[in-house]
């Protein structure tokens, strides 16, 4: 079992930790609004991701996506929210322009993105379908995978939050800050486009 968990970790960490809508938006929020004001958004992202892990672990994904029209609606909704979030990040005042007055992304926004994140479904689905940790024990296997994936997601998202916050010094320069905000916004939109198209 230990070897199987190690293989699961080795596959899941790069998949879950690579840039995607959740990680990039978390870093962007922290770079613009700081750690404390971005914590509700991070909490929403993590709750949404935990929900996706549970949906994949229980097999609800197959049933849910078999319903005609559900997948396109989720995809369009997620992309629409990403565009809105990218606009907010690109146009947010740089730190020297008093970001304290701008509203940071919310817990509900993070929850929505976490649940509708196409990269999360793809990465988590790939890990769940590719590895068996407890052969012959499907329920226990799903529980172990759920626990391991949740244990991975938490430090990964916190790391992206800290990475974004570390950029805040650079963001104090108006021109550099504006450029970084725009780069984050563009990367955010591209990460969703790639997740949907690939």
QUIZICOR-V514174 format. One record per helix or strand of 2 or more residues. SS is the DSSP state (~ for helix, > for strand). FROM is the first residue (numbers start at 1). LEN is the number of residues. If there is no record, write none. Layout:
BEGIN
ss-><SS;SS>
from-><FROM;FROM>
len-><LEN;LEN>
END
This chain:
BEGIN
ss-><~;~;~;~;~;~;~;~;~;~;~>
from-><2;21;60;70;95;99;107;118;138;170;174>
len-><16;38;7;22;3;3;10;13;29;3;24>
END
